[in-house]
Amino acid sequence: MLEDVRDIRNSLAHFRDTVSKQQHETLLKCKEWLEQYEIAVLKEFEPKQPPESLRVSEPHMEYGSSKAPNNEVTPVEETIHANESRYAPLALFLRKQPRTERTVSLRFQYIEQMTGSELPAAARQHRSWWANDSVAHIQSQQWLDVDWRVSRINMAEEIATFTRIEERGKLYIHFFSKLLQALQARRLPTKRIPSPDGTNWMTWKWVPEEGSPITSLVFSFARYGRFRVELYIDTGDKERNKHLFDTLYEQREVIKVELGELADALEWDRMDDKRGSRIALYHSGAITDPEDHLALLQEWAVEAMGHFQPTMTKHVLESL
């Protein structure tokens, strides 16, 4: 039966043939058989001792951290707005996972707690609901947008396994490596040249550079096809972060004048429900864009940071 299914698959993939009635019945028979014996099949082929990366997050567990292993502040927090998809919290949860995490398994119940709503009946009845469809499915657009995909679904035990899209990591390394070359050619001052590690963001400089981190100048790919040059505020203390943000916000008209035309791209995000805060310049752009578009984005990023860095550094230091 499986050999027949493979032949049908090859016929579709390589020759674009249509599926006959008999082939369709074969596919349905195989689907029903696999669903009937799903648990037995999974137990037979899974390792006897699953690796730590396949552990399942229970609803009461805090899975993942916004801190890097070396306690460096990472600018991963984002505010979820009222008009966003109900699955946005799941996307942000996946984005917060450390780069060392390749696979995350979540119970449906945990996803429901995270999103604050029940999954639709189709999520428990049809595997197709979990398909990695970047066009027709609102839910999968969320996890694909943050570089994760569904790699396995256990309908019987209600567990969804997400796997990081590793190809994106290579694209990020290439993009930020080229960006670093352009930044160095521009001779923007920084104490430490960062090393791209495959994440969607790169810290360029800390302000101030000595002592405990207070703010960071960062390049990052945001959700919904946007790229930003940002000042990320995180002293480790929420109240102090909001006070510094408010102090800078009081200077917003002066900052707008100093940024010139770039001020039109400036957004202030206090993120009241998060510890950190963000001030950022935005530009359209996704890591999956064509190479020539990414080259233009790199040019914009260098120009933007060339104005943003001295302006924000001055105002941060004056506010401390």
N, C-alpha and C positions, 0 to 999 in steps of 0.2 A: 504493500500500500504506500509506504513512504517513497519507494522508488518511483511509483506512478506520479506521486505529488511532485517529486523532484523533476521528472520529465515535463510535467505541465508548467512548472515554474520556469524551466529553461526555455521552453517554447515561447512563453510570454515575454521573458526578459530579452531573449536574443533575436527572436523572429517576429515579435509583436502579433502572434497568432491570436485568434479569438478562442474562447473556452466553449467547448461543446457541452451539450446537456449531460453526457456521460461523465466528462471530466469534472463538471460542476458537482455532480453527485459524489464523485470520488473525493473532492475537496471537502465537501460537507461531512462525509463519512469520517475522514481523517480528523477534521476539527472536533467532531463529537467524541471520537475515540480518545483524543488527547485530553479533552476536558474531563472525560470520565475517569481517566487514570493520571490526571495531572500530578497529584501528590506523589504517587508511586514513581512516576517518571522523574520528578525533581529529586526525590530522595535517592534514586538510583545513580543519577549523574552528577549530583552535587558532591563536593568534597565532604568527607566524614566530619572534618573540623573546619568549618568555614573560616576564612581569614577575617581579621578584625574589621576590615573595610566593608564587610557584608553584614555587620551587625544591624539589627533592626531597632529603630528609635521608637521607644514607647511614648505614650502621650505625656508622661510625667518627666521625661528626660529633657535636659537642655543639650541639644546636639549641635556642636559647632561653636565657634567663638569668633569674635571680631578682633581678637588679638593674634598677632603672628607669634611663632614660637619664641622669638627673641624679645617679645613684649613691645615691639615696634607698633605704633599706632597705624591701623590700616583704615583707609577711607571707604568703608563698604556700606555704611549706614545710608539709607534713603527713606524719605517720607512717602507713605502710600496715600495718594489722594482719593477723594471720594468717588471720582469718576473712573477709577482704574478697575481692572478686572478683579474679581474676587480671589483669583489665584495669584495675584501679585505677591502676597506674603510668602507663598511657596517659592516663587522665583528668587526673592531676596534671601530666603533661608538657604537656598542652594548656592547663591553667589557668596554667602558668608563663609562657606566651608573652606578650610585651609587648603592650600594648593596640594598638600600631601594626600588629601582625600580624593580618591578616584571614583569611588562608588558609595552611594548612600541608599539604604533600604528603609522605607517608611511605611508604616501601617496606614491604611485608609483612615482609620480613626484619628491618627496623629495629624494627617493632612487636614481633616475636618476641623480639628481643634485649632490648628494653625490659621486656617482661613476664616474661621468663625461661622461656617455654614456646612450643611450636609452636602456630600457629593451627590450628583444626580443619580437616579436609578441606573442609567446607562453605564456609569462607571463600574458598577458591580455586576452588570449583565453582559456587557460587550467589551471585548478586548480593544476593539477599534476606537473606543473612547480615549484610550491611552496612546493612540498612534502619534508619532512625531510628525505631525502635519503643521507646517509653518504658514499655511494659507487659510484652511477652512476651520481649524480648531482653535478657539480662543485660549483654552487651557494649555495646549502644547506650545502655542506661541510664547507663553510666559517662560517656560523652562528652556526652550530653545534660544530665547533672547539672551539668557544668561549663561549660555554655553553648556547646557546639560541636555541629556536625552533620556527617555525611558528605555532601558535595556532589557527589562524583564517584568512580567506581571504574574503574580500568583493569585488568581481569582479566588481559589478555595480558602486561602489564608488571608486574603485581602492585604497583600503586600506589594508595593510598587518599588522597583529598584531603578534608581537614576544613576547614570554614568557620565562622567565629564567628557565633553567632546574634545579629545586630545589635539585634533587638528587645529583647533582654535588657538591652543597654547603656542604652537609654532608660528602662527600668524601674528600673535601679539609680540613674540620675541623679535620677529623680523621688523614689525612696525616700529617698536620702541627703539630698536638698535639703530634704525635709519634716523629716527627722531633725535636720538642722542648725538649722532654725527652732526646733524644740522645745528643743534643747540651749542655744541662745542665750537663749531665754526662761527657762530654768533658771539661766542665768548661771554655768555651769561654766567655770572659768578655763582659758584656752588662749591661746597667744601668736599663733597664726596660724589663721584660719578656713580650713579646707580647701575645695577646689572639687571636687565630684563629677565624675568623668571617664568614667563608664560601666563601671568595674570593679566586681567583687563585694565590694570592701572599701574602707574609708576610714580613713586615719590621722587621729585626733582631736588627739593631743598627743604630744610626745616627753618623755621623762624621763631625764636633765634636759633642759631646753629649750635650754641653752647648750652649745656645744662639739659634739663628735662624737656622733651618735646612739648610745645604749646600749640603751634600751628604747622601745617605742612603745605607746601606748594606741590600740586599733584596734577598729572595728566591721567585721564581715565575715560574709558568707554562706558557710557551710561546706558540705561535701557531705552527701548524705543528708537534705536538708531541715532543716538546723540553722543557727541564727544565733548568733553569739558576740560578746561584749564581752571583749576580750583584752588582756593584756600580752604583747607579742612582744619577746623578748630577742634582739638581734643586734648585737654590738659590732664584728662583722667578724672576730672571733677565736673559734673554736669552744670552746677550752679555757676562755676567760674567760666565755663564755656559760653553759657548764655549771656553772662555779663560782658564778656569780651565781644561777642557778636553784636550785642546791643550798642556797645560803645562805637564799634566800627559802623554800625548802621546809622548812627547819628551823624557820621561823616559822609554819608552816601552821596550827597550832592557834590561835595568836593572831589570824592573819588570818581564820580561820573565825569566831571570836567577833566580830571587828570588822565582818564582812560580814553577820552576822545570818542571816536567813532565806535570803538569796541564796547562802549557803555551800553549800546543797544542790545548786546548779547549777555548782559550781566543779570544774574538772578541771585536773590538773597533767600536762603533756605535755613530758617532758624531750627527746624526739626524739633519742635517742642517735645515730641514723644521719644526722642533719641537723646543719647548723651552728648554727641557731637553736634556741630553746626557747619554749614557750608556756604561759601560765597564763590560763585563760579561764572565763567564765560562759557557759553554753549555754542556748538556748531553741529550741523547735521553730519553724520558719518558713522558707519558700522565697520567692524573689522572684516566683514565679508564683502565690502565694496570692491570694485575693480581697482587694480594697482594704481592707475592714473588718478583716481579719486582720492586714494589714500595718500598719494604724493602731495596733492593739493592740501589735504587735511594736515599733513606734517608742516607744510609751509605756513598755514594759518596758525598752528599750534606754536611754532617758534615765534612768529610775529606777536601773537597774543601774550605769550609768557614774557616776551621782551618788554612789554608795557605793564603787564599785570604784576610781575615780580617786584620791580622797584616801588611801584605804587603801594601795594599791599604790605610789603616789608616795612616801609616807612610808617604807615598808619598802625601796624601791629606794634612796632617798637614804641611808638608814641603812646600807645594805649596801655602798655604794661606798667 
